[in-house]
């Protein structure tokens, strides 16, 4: 029997996407993971944030920890469906005026959600995010078409081998713990979901969404990231405009919350005005 998440926000997503809350703060901060990971990617920083906030985490529907029957490749062929899931969860929990921290693909999920429902968000934090991964005229997204086709073929024909190659490139530092964590979550994905979701992510073009973001925004980007070039962060700041502030981390890799959690946390707290 095919099971599809209800797209009309009638409830059930909180449980279906394994939503958890930590801390007792009056302000809610939402931590949303990226492609290939799950909510556990935040485990280093949740305890510290829970001293100041109610910390809300959940899994994207593509995550290996979510019932794979909930993943509809047609519905999730663009980021709008993910953004709707986010707004549905916040509505189901009766939350508004949240701080949203979106890593990688979740950065643009947050941007899309904020353009539709700005009442749900006080501040967006876009960590290692990109509106477009494919190079274009006058725009460096980080990948050309041949590189993406090679990536997709790797997932399709030799998923385990592709995971073994891709993970160290994304982590980009000698950190066995971080490599093991990302390799574990990515490797647990069903290959067909991994391929479908990768096509959605790497073929996405949400550049036109950025000028529509009017919520206060902080962009946080590693200065060396094999997935998202540093120039993308400056592009995002320019396109969002006065509402955006940019913080460049003097580090390498796509997962600073795993590789330099204390450094990332200090930058995050400063951006949010936490002493």
TIKEVO-407026 format. One line per 4 residues: their letters; for each residue x, y, z of N, C-alpha, C, CB. Coordinates in steps of 0.001 Angstrom, whole numbers, padded with zeros to 6 digits. Glycine has a CB too. Example, Ala and Ser with C-alpha at 12.3 -4.5 7.8 and 13.67 -1.06 7.14 Angstrom:
2
AS) 013190:-005690:007800:012300:-004500:007800:013200:-003300:007800:011308:-004473:009046; 012850:-002250:007080:013670:-001060:007140:012900:000030:007870:014084:-000598:005725
% end
This chain:
275
XXXX) 000845:-001198:000000:000000:000000:000000:000874:001240:000000:-000952:000010:001220; 000589:002171:-000894:001362:003402:-000972:000884:004383:000095:001249:004030:-002377; 001844:004944:000824:001523:005925:001857:002172:007243:001463:002008:005453:003275; 001385:008295:001381:001901:009613:001026:001574:010588:002138:001314:010100:-000321
XXXX) 002563:011368:002559:002326:012370:003584:001247:013327:003126:003615:013131:003915; 000304:013598:003986:-000776:014517:003645:-000218:015893:003366:-001815:014582:004766; -000568:016452:002219:-000046:017752:001809:-000922:018906:002268:000102:017797:000312; -001974:018606:003023:-002898:019649:003448:-002744:020010:004917:-004309:019217:003184
XXXX) -001650:019586:005539:-001345:019948:006921:-002434:019517:007880:-001133:021434:007034; -002921:018308:007742:-003956:017817:008646:-003369:017079:009835:-004909:016912:007903; -002066:017153:010024:-001446:016538:011185:-000725:015252:010850:-002474:016276:012231; 000101:014796:011785:000814:013544:011641:002275:013680:011265:000143:012727:010639
XXXX) 002676:014845:010762:004071:015003:010332:005032:015025:011511:004229:016280:009521; 004597:015577:012640:005471:015646:013811:005966:014257:014177:004737:016284:015006; 005068:013299:014204:005452:011927:014520:006170:011267:013352:004225:011112:014905; 005656:011464:012139:006222:010787:010967:007677:011174:010730:005398:011108:009728
XXXX) 008037:012419:011039:009387:012899:010795:010222:012940:012075:009339:014275:010164; 009803:012156:013069:010579:011924:014303:010989:013225:014994:011826:011106:013987; 010030:014117:015161:010317:015410:015765:010570:015271:017260:009167:016381:015515; 011642:015918:017738:011990:015909:019152:012298:017327:019615:013192:014976:019417
XXXX) 012038:017593:020883:012329:018903:021468:013188:018718:022709:011019:019664:021816; 014124:019651:022895:015022:019630:024044:015043:021023:024669:016460:019177:023630; 015145:021080:025988:015207:022362:026665:013825:022932:026934:016012:023338:025850; 013793:023998:027748:012526:024581:028171:012457:026077:027901:012303:024319:029638
XXXX) 013244:026562:026962:013234:027987:026674:011905:028437:026093:014354:028333:025722; 011633:029731:026228:010405:030282:025659:010525:030515:024160:010046:031581:026352; 011753:030680:023675:012016:030859:022248:012402:029518:021641:013135:031914:022011; 011839:029191:020474:012150:027920:019816:013171:028132:018712:010876:027275:019246
XXXX) 014180:027268:018693:015143:027230:017591:014991:025884:016896:016622:027449:018100; 014846:025916:015596:014636:024715:014788:015926:024400:014050:013451:024900:013787; 016420:023192:014192:017633:022752:013508:017246:021740:012443:018661:022141:014510; 017541:022045:011195:017133:021194:010080:018348:020742:009280:016142:021935:009170
XXXX) 018479:019452:009099:019666:018863:008472:019603:018917:006950:019832:017424:008924; 020679:018484:006311:020775:018488:004864:020731:017097:004264:022027:019171:004444; 021050:017021:002990:021034:015764:002237:021996:014757:002859:021403:016011:000759; 021514:013535:003031:022361:012441:003474:022544:012320:004969:023666:012577:002861
XXXX) 022064:013286:005729:022209:013195:007174:020838:013113:007825:022998:014396:007724; 020793:013279:009132:019530:013283:009868:019706:014194:011070:019105:011832:010307; 018733:014212:011952:018770:015151:013071:019964:014948:013995:017508:015036:013865; 020574:013764:013973:021728:013502:014836:022949:014331:014471:022084:012044:014779
XXXX) 022927:014970:013305:024059:015786:012887:024254:016981:013824:023859:016268:011447; 023243:017294:014635:023294:018451:015549:023686:018069:016966:021952:019149:015577; 024063:016835:017209:024185:016365:018591:025245:017120:019391:024508:014894:018600; 026271:017667:018730:027305:018399:019463:026783:019718:020043:028491:018675:018549
XXXX) 025836:020348:019363:025439:021696:019767:024082:021761:020470:025410:022582:018565; 023300:020703:020419:021986:020727:021065:022077:021024:022559:021281:019401:020853; 022969:020357:023322:022995:020625:024768:023258:022092:025107:024050:019767:025424; 024159:022740:024370:024449:024147:024639:023279:025038:024271:025688:024586:023882
XXXX) 022643:024780:023133:021509:025599:022711:020305:025405:023629:021127:025268:021273; 020176:024215:024210:019043:023929:025084:019095:024733:026377:018995:022451:025403; 020216:025375:026658:020299:026256:027825:019570:027569:027585:021757:026531:028179; 019344:027902:026320:018747:029190:025965:017403:029047:025249:019700:029969:025092
XXXX) 017198:027935:024558:016043:027761:023689:015328:026448:023980:016468:027815:022227; 014112:026347:023464:013556:025031:023187:014112:024644:021827:011959:025023:023212; 014840:023546:021755:015501:023118:020528:014647:022047:019862:016939:022588:020817; 014223:022333:018638:013370:021412:017900:014166:020809:016750:012098:022129:017375
XXXX) 014170:019488:016655:014831:018795:015551:013870:017779:014960:016141:018105:016023; 014004:017548:013673:013226:016511:013006:014036:016037:011805:011806:017037:012573; 013537:015015:011137:014196:014482:009956:013464:014917:008693:014273:012954:010029; 014208:015224:007653:013587:015403:006348:013071:014051:005871:014591:016016:005322
XXXX) 012087:014075:004999:011454:012841:004559:012424:011932:003806:010262:013158:003683; 013500:012480:003270:014488:011664:002563:015397:010879:003496:015325:012536:001677; 015384:011210:004777:016305:010592:005730:016075:009090:005838:016158:011238:007103; 017153:008356:006083:017058:006905:006219:016277:006498:007460:018444:006294:006263
XXXX) 016107:007414:008409:015383:007094:009633:013871:007233:009481:015859:007980:010752; 013422:007761:008346:011995:007958:008085:011475:006792:007252:011738:009313:007358; 010244:006390:007500:009606:005330:006720:009732:005660:005230:008104:005161:007127; 010427:004824:004456:010641:005143:003042:009349:005217:002233:011550:004118:002427
XXXX) 008262:004643:002744:006990:004726:002043:006454:006156:002026:005973:003792:002687; 006989:007022:002883:006534:008409:002941:007188:009276:001865:006821:008992:004314; 008227:008758:001241:008933:009546:000223:008280:009350:-001137:010427:009153:000160; 007652:010396:-001627:007036:010396:-002949:007952:011181:-003890:005586:011016:-002910
XXXX) 008620:010522:-004839:009600:011215:-005676:009011:012331:-006525:010274:010233:-006566; 007740:012238:-006847:007110:013315:-007624:006862:014520:-006733:005780:012836:-008261; 006266:014294:-005583:005999:015404:-004655:007282:016092:-004230:005252:014902:-003420; 008322:015302:-003967:009574:015876:-003463:010587:016115:-004580:010183:014961:-002409
XXXX) 010100:016400:-005761:010982:016717:-006886:011427:018181:-006874:010281:016402:-008202; 010947:018953:-005921:011417:020329:-005733:011382:020657:-004247:010547:021345:-006549; 011954:021799:-003882:012084:022144:-002470:010773:022626:-001854:013139:023204:-002301; 009793:022970:-002662:008542:023508:-002129:007849:022513:-001204:007608:023894:-003268
XXXX) 007899:021224:-001559:007254:020214:-000722:007948:020109:000634:007260:018848:-001429; 009274:020200:000645:010002:020187:001907:009651:021415:002748:011515:020130:001652; 009531:022570:002099:009160:023793:002811:007762:023662:003400:009232:025013:001873; 006857:023023:002657:005512:022821:003180:005529:021894:004383:004599:022260:002099
XXXX) 006358:020853:004353:006496:019976:005514:006931:020777:006741:007509:018850:005223; 007889:021670:006551:008381:022489:007659:007270:023350:008248:009537:023375:007193; 006548:024048:007393:005483:024911:007899:004364:024089:008550:004913:025771:006761; 004104:022902:008021:003087:022042:008624:003486:021616:010033:002849:020810:007753
XXXX) 004753:021266:010223:005222:020872:011552:005087:022029:012531:006682:020394:011493; 005496:023218:012128:005400:024379:013016:003940:024696:013336:006083:025605:012377; 003073:024565:012356:001651:024787:012610:001084:023717:013541:000870:024805:011291; 001491:022468:013321:000987:021371:014151:001385:021563:015613:001513:020021:013635
XXXX) 002559:022167:015837:003057:022413:017195:002690:023801:017706:004563:022242:017234; 001947:024557:016892:001499:025909:017259:002681:026828:017566:000559:025847:018473; 003693:026770:016717:004891:027581:016901:004941:028701:015883:006145:026720:016797; 005366:029862:016346:005596:031011:015478:006862:031705:015946:004378:031992:015487
XXXX) 007353:032631:015122:008468:033491:015528:009693:032676:015942:008040:034399:016677; 009994:031613:015208:011111:030739:015549:012419:031226:014929:010818:029316:015095; 013518:030732:015482:014821:030832:014839:015021:029528:014072:015987:031088:015891; 015346:029632:012805:015510:028444:011972:016953:028345:011503:014545:028479:010763
XXXX) 017591:027214:011786:018951:026943:011333:018874:025814:010313:019901:026571:012534; 019137:026132:009060:019055:025142:007998:020417:024851:007415:018115:025607:006910; 020807:023591:007444:022095:023184:006898:021935:022679:005475:022737:022108:007775; 022818:023117:004585:022873:022625:003212:021523:022823:002527:023280:021136:003184
XXXX) 020861:021775:002049:019606:021957:001335:018535:022601:002209:019112:020626:000813; 018624:022413:003527:017624:023002:004410:017731:024512:004502:017745:022411:005779; 018854:025072:004092:018956:026533:004064:017920:027110:003117:020372:026978:003643; 017821:026558:001919:016841:027058:000953:015423:026609:001289:017205:026596:-000446
XXXX) 015283:025473:001975:013966:025081:002466:013445:026151:003419:014024:023698:003169; 014314:026626:004304:013927:027679:005225:013591:028972:004522:015015:027916:006213; 014378:029315:003504:014099:030538:002742:012731:030460:002070:015194:030775:001684; 012447:029330:001433:011151:029164:000770:010005:029252:001774:011097:027822:000027
XXXX) 010157:028576:002901:009105:028603:003920:008877:030015:004433:009461:027676:005083; 009967:030773:004610:009855:032128:005151:009187:033082:004169:011230:032656:005524; 009318:032817:002878:008628:033681:001910:007124:033426:001913:009191:033460:000498; 006738:032197:002248:005310:031851:002278:004681:032188:003628:005117:030361:001973
XXXX) 005437:031961:004702:004901:032145:006050:005908:032889:006925:004543:030785:006682; 006129:034163:006685:007111:034908:007486:006756:034973:008968:007248:036309:006949; 005493:034767:009314:005079:034801:010715:005697:033672:011533:003572:034728:010807; 006146:032631:010865:006707:031479:011571:008168:031672:011961:006577:030247:010716
XXXX) 008810:032707:011416:010257:032826:011568:010666:034222:012046:010948:032505:010248; 011492:034231:013085:012104:035478:013547:013442:035696:012858:012288:035463:015075; 014178:034613:012659:015532:034724:012109:015861:033432:011379:016584:035015:013233; 016529:033550:010233:017030:032404:009486:018548:032350:009597:016591:032476:008005
XXXX) 019073:031167:009831:020515:030932:009776:020758:029924:008668:021083:030421:011158; 021473:030336:007643:021716:029505:006466:023143:028993:006532:021467:030299:005142; 023303:027725:006879:024613:027117:007076:024982:026267:005870:024635:026269:008359; 026069:026634:005204:026561:025862:004054:025467:025675:003002:027085:024490:004516
XXXX) 024678:026710:002793:023554:026625:001868:023895:027145:000489:022384:027382:002411; 023058:026775:-000477:023256:027237:-001847:021922:027278:-002577:024252:026328:-002595; 021667:028333:-003348:020443:028376:-004145:020556:027597:-005450:020080:029805:-004444; 021797:027322:-005871:022015:026576:-007119:023419:025971:-007081:021836:027505:-008382
XXXX) 023509:024670:-007333:024791:023966:-007281:025452:023865:-008651:024597:022577:-006706; 024681:024058:-009690:025186:023951:-011058:025718:025299:-011527:024081:023447:-012013; 026896:025283:-012114:027467:026517:-012657:026557:027103:-013723:028866:026258:-013238; 026580:028428:-013829:025800:029129:-014830:026614:030330:-015288:024405:029562:-014272
XXXX) 026191:030972:-016340:026903:032149:-016833:026978:033204:-015741:026214:032721:-018091; 028179:033568:-015355:028368:034566:-014314:028099:034074:-012910:027506:035717:-014585; 027934:032778:-012755:027617:032209:-011442:028393:030910:-011244:026089:031958:-011299; 029135:030811:-010138:029883:029605:-009807:029128:028829:-008736:031319:029953:-009328
XXXX) 028454:027757:-009154:027720:026943:-008199:028541:025824:-007601:026520:026373:-008849; 029648:025472:-008265:030533:024441:-007750:030609:023185:-008598:030108:024074:-006397; 029616:022964:-009480:029578:021754:-010289:029202:022098:-011723:028585:020734:-009700; 029813:021391:-012679:029341:021491:-014055:028473:020268:-014355:030540:021597:-015061
XXXX) 027867:020246:-015543:026907:019183:-015855:027548:017798:-015886:026248:019462:-017187; 028765:017705:-016399:029437:016416:-016449:029732:015892:-015045:030728:016525:-017253; 030105:016789:-014135:030372:016380:-012759:029101:015860:-012091:030954:017552:-011955; 027979:016510:-012359:026732:016053:-011769:026291:014715:-012351:025646:017091:-011974
XXXX) 026468:014539:-013658:026111:013255:-014254:026965:012137:-013675:026267:013305:-015777; 028242:012409:-013446:029118:011427:-012813:028655:011104:-011403:030554:011934:-012785; 028229:012146:-010669:027724:011959:-009303:026475:011080:-009318:027413:013326:-008642; 025546:011391:-010210:024306:010608:-010283:024585:009167:-010687:023327:011246:-011273
XXXX) 025503:008970:-011638:025838:007609:-012071:026486:006819:-010939:026774:007647:-013289; 027286:007512:-010128:027894:006845:-008987:026852:006339:-008008:028847:007778:-008284; 025867:007166:-007721:024786:006756:-006813:024003:005596:-007413:023839:007943:-006516; 023728:005678:-008706:022872:004686:-009363:023539:003329:-009512:022459:005185:-010719
XXXX) 024809:003324:-009868:025457:002059:-010235:026402:001500:-009174:026215:002246:-011502; 026847:002334:-008236:027765:001843:-007204:027602:002709:-005965:029249:001858:-007704; 026449:002586:-005333:026099:003503:-004247:027108:003456:-003108:024716:003177:-003715; 027461:002266:-002654:028390:002159:-001520:029750:002757:-001868:028556:000688:-001097
XXXX) 030207:002523:-003103:031479:003105:-003528:031404:004616:-003621:031898:002532:-004864; 030278:005123:-004100:030097:006578:-004186:030097:007198:-002801:028789:006923:-004917; 029406:006576:-001847:029381:007084:-000469:030794:007158:000084:028499:006191:000434; 031562:006100:-000141:032929:006042:000376:033799:007152:-000204:033550:004684:000070
XXXX) 033544:007540:-001449:034319:008614:-002089:033801:009996:-001714:034289:008452:-003604; 032479:010141:-001665:031877:011468:-001481:032042:011999:-000056:030401:011417:-001832; 031898:011121:000926:031902:011570:002323:033192:012305:002706:031705:010379:003244; 034379:011758:002443:035593:012494:002824:035730:013830:002094:036819:011643:002548
XXXX) 035231:013904:000867:035270:015172:000140:034386:016211:000819:034828:014972:-001316; 033222:015795:001287:032305:016722:001945:032818:017140:003313:030927:016094:002079; 033351:016198:004070:033895:016528:005401:035160:017362:005268:034192:015241:006208; 036043:016968:004352:037202:017761:003915:038299:017953:004955:036738:019090:003481
XXXX) 038193:017331:006114:039259:017377:007112:039460:015959:007656:038917:018392:008271; 040610:015734:008275:040898:014428:008863:040186:014316:010206:042431:014216:009031; 038936:013957:010154:038113:013822:011357:037349:012509:011241:037129:015047:011533; 037907:011467:011842:037327:010136:011685:035910:010064:012228:038193:009106:012375
XXXX) 035651:010767:013326:034317:010747:013906:033285:011349:012968:034310:011487:015222; 033622:012513:012405:032694:013185:011492:032483:012351:010233:033217:014587:011120; 033563:011787:009708:033455:010951:008517:032565:009742:008788:034846:010495:008050; 032763:009104:009933:031965:007926:010270:030489:008280:010432:032490:007280:011553
XXXX) 030217:009434:011028:028818:009843:011238:028118:010092:009907:028749:011111:012112; 028750:010864:009039:028101:011174:007774:028033:009939:006885:028841:012304:007058; 029084:009132:006885:029066:007912:006075:027968:006964:006548:030434:007207:006130; 027744:006920:007858:026713:006050:008387:025319:006481:007960:026796:006009:009884
XXXX) 025020:007781:008101:023672:008247:007748:023441:008224:006248:023443:009655:008279; 024436:008652:005466:024290:008636:004009:024196:007205:003495:025468:009364:003339; 025025:006333:004029:025046:004952:003561:023795:004165:003891:026214:004258:004134; 023028:004635:004882:021783:003951:005235:020615:004344:004332:021428:004244:006674
XXXX) 020798:005371:003507:019716:005753:002609:019460:004656:001571:020045:007084:001912; 018219:004519:001182:017930:003637:000059:018495:004278:-001202:016393:003373:-000080; 019228:003528:-002008:019853:004128:-003192:018884:004854:-004106:020550:003073:-003975; 017670:004327:-004267:016715:004987:-005153:016263:006332:-004578:015500:004082:-005393
XXXX) 016144:006424:-003250:015806:007699:-002629:016993:008647:-002686:015358:007492:-001175; 018183:008113:-002449:019389:008929:-002517:019553:009551:-003897:020616:008093:-002170; 019281:008779:-004948:019418:009286:-006318:018345:010327:-006619:019335:008131:-007333; 017114:010019:-006289:016019:010957:-006541:016247:012279:-005812:014681:010343:-006110
XXXX) 016627:012190:-004536:016850:013401:-003747:018065:014173:-004252:017030:013047:-002268; 019114:013463:-004672:020295:014138:-005198:019959:014918:-006459:021404:013130:-005484; 019144:014333:-007319:018731:015054:-008536:017943:016318:-008165:017871:014132:-009456; 017085:016216:-007171:016328:017389:-006733:017257:018468:-006205:015310:017001:-005660
XXXX) 018190:018074:-005360:019101:019051:-004738:020009:019690:-005774:019949:018380:-003647; 020720:018876:-006539:021770:019400:-007403:021238:020013:-008695:022739:018307:-007734; 019989:019751:-009024:019375:020413:-010169:018534:021620:-009754:018515:019426:-010937; 018472:021888:-008458:017624:022981:-007980:018189:024339:-008397:017482:022917:-006452
XXXX) 017296:025280:-008596:017681:026668:-008858:016681:027568:-008146:017728:026976:-010402; 017061:028010:-006965:016196:028846:-006138:016749:030263:-005996:016020:028216:-004761; 017513:030685:-006988:018114:032019:-006889:017070:033122:-006819:019031:032265:-008069; 015938:032934:-007500:014901:033963:-007498:014191:034083:-006152:013890:033669:-008579
XXXX) 014365:033080:-005285:013722:033129:-003974:014428:034137:-003056:013718:031728:-003328; 015723:034291:-003218:016514:035068:-002264:016020:036501:-002076:017941:035095:-002707; 015703:037254:-003140:015232:038631:-002918:013880:038709:-002218:015143:039352:-004233; 013182:037589:-002142:011872:037565:-001481:011980:037297:000017:010988:036511:-002121
XXXX) 013207:037036:000495:013423:036767:001924:013553:038099:002651:014697:035878:002154; 012620:038378:003540:012627:039639:004279:012783:039431:005782:011351:040406:004002; 013014:038193:006183:013296:037869:007578:014788:038096:007822:012880:036390:007919; 015138:038556:009014:016553:038697:009351:017300:037396:009124:016716:039147:010798
XXXX) 018448:037459:008477:019148:036252:008014:020634:036343:008322:018935:036044:006502; 021196:035232:008773:022642:035100:008925:023112:033951:008054:023040:034870:010414; 024063:034229:007191:024666:033218:006321:025996:032814:006938:024857:033753:004852; 026177:031523:007188:027423:031008:007753:028012:030002:006780:027188:030358:009153
XXXX) 029264:030239:006391:029883:029436:005341:031349:029191:005649:029736:030119:003982; 031809:027956:005480:033242:027667:005570:033965:028301:004397:033501:026142:005605; 035192:028774:004641:035916:029427:003549:036381:028425:002501:037112:030193:004096; 036481:027147:002857:036803:026100:001890:035796:024967:002034:038257:025578:002091
XXXX) 034937:024821:001035:033862:023835:001053:033787:023221:-000342:032483:024482:001477; 033995:021916:-000420:033993:021239:-001715:032599:021118:-002330:034594:019868:-001569; 031566:021393:-001562:030201:021309:-002067:029674:022685:-002454:029287:020670:-001024; 029969:023693:-001640:029479:025051:-001873:030655:026026:-001850:028413:025448:-000808
XXXX) 030991:026638:-002987:032083:027614:-003005:031779:028819:-002109:032346:028084:-004438; 032825:029402:-001559:032660:030572:-000695:031928:031701:-001416:034022:031064:-000206; 032136:031814:-002727:031508:032888:-003490:029986:032820:-003443:031974:032840:-004927; 029433:031617:-003248:027985:031463:-003176:027424:032220:-001974:027606:029974:-003096
XXXX) 028144:032194:-000868:027681:032894:000329:027591:034398:000079:028617:032609:001513; 028574:034952:-000617:028539:036381:-000943:027398:036678:-001919:029892:036835:-001543; 027168:035761:-002845:026050:035923:-003779:024728:035953:-003020:026042:034784:-004826; 024565:035041:-002077:023326:034981:-001311:023115:036266:-000509:023337:033768:-000374
XXXX) 024167:036746:000109:024048:037985:000886:023620:039145:-000011:025386:038319:001584; 024225:039237:-001187:023890:040327:-002101:022446:040233:-002556:024819:040315:-003309; 021980:039011:-002839:020623:038837:-003356:019559:039046:-002268:020475:037445:-003965; 019858:038638:-001057:018899:038866:000032:018879:040331:000413:019243:038002:001260
XXXX) 020065:040941:000420:020126:042378:000668:020335:042734:002122:018881:043023:000185; 019732:043831:002555:020011:044406:003867:019638:043485:005018:019282:045702:004014; 018730:042551:004775:018303:041650:005850:019357:040604:006196:017016:040957:005462; 020391:040472:005367:021350:039376:005528:022694:039847:006072:021560:038677:004204
XXXX) 023278:039011:006928:024631:039205:007429:025415:037937:007132:024640:039538:008962; 026698:038089:006855:027540:036970:006436:028657:036720:007434:028127:037233:005054; 028831:035462:007810:029934:035034:008683:030708:033930:007964:029400:034532:010084; 031972:034188:007669:032825:033192:007040:033642:032489:008113:033747:033839:005978
XXXX) 033540:031171:008169:034305:030384:009128:035683:030076:008563:033563:029083:009485; 036695:030301:009341:038069:030002:008929:038319:028510:009116:039105:030849:009744; 037659:027740:008281:037754:026293:008386:037435:025670:007043:036810:025754:009476; 037543:024344:006976:037252:023608:005753:036070:022685:005989:038485:022808:005281
XXXX) 035372:022379:004897:034353:021351:004939:032930:021866:004966:034573:020508:006108; 032021:020949:004637:030601:021250:004488:029811:021042:005779:030013:020399:003395; 030469:020492:006817:029774:020134:008051:030454:020726:009287:029695:018621:008181; 030493:022045:009426:031155:022625:010599:030506:022235:011917:031170:024118:010484
XXXX) 029210:021881:011911:028569:021454:013157:029112:020121:013645:027064:021356:012968; 029790:019366:012754:030443:018121:013139:031944:018296:013350:030195:017064:012089; 032588:019080:012493:034044:019156:012516:034590:020232:013456:034549:019408:011131; 033879:021352:013591:034306:022429:014507:033088:022924:015293:034977:023620:013714
XXXX) 032448:022045:016062:031186:022424:016711:031307:023600:017671:030636:021251:017452; 032397:023671:018423:032548:024786:019374:032697:026109:018647:033760:024558:020287; 033485:026106:017590:033675:027309:016767:032355:027723:016123:034749:027063:015676; 031683:026764:015522:030392:027071:014900:029401:027590:015933:029821:025827:014201
XXXX) 029363:026969:017097:028421:027388:018132:028707:028818:018588:028482:026431:019328; 029979:029169:018713:030315:030529:019146:029867:031559:018113:031827:030656:019394; 030035:031237:016835:029597:032143:015772:028079:032235:015751:030122:031673:014401; 027404:031109:015921:025947:031082:015946:025404:031908:017112:025443:029637:016040
XXXX) 025965:031707:018280:025499:032437:019464:025723:033944:019284:026230:031932:020739; 026851:034297:018716:027102:035726:018467:026091:036300:017490:028521:035937:017927; 025788:035541:016446:024822:036015:015442:023426:036183:016035:024765:035043:014260; 023107:035371:017043:021783:035425:017669:021753:036320:018897:021336:034036:018050
XXX) 022886:036934:019228:022949:037838:020366:022926:037147:021705:021833:038790:020302; 023504:035944:021756:023562:035177:023010:024960:035336:023603:023220:033653:022772; 025039:035705:024854:026338:035878:025512:026900:034534:025968:026210:036834:026714
% end
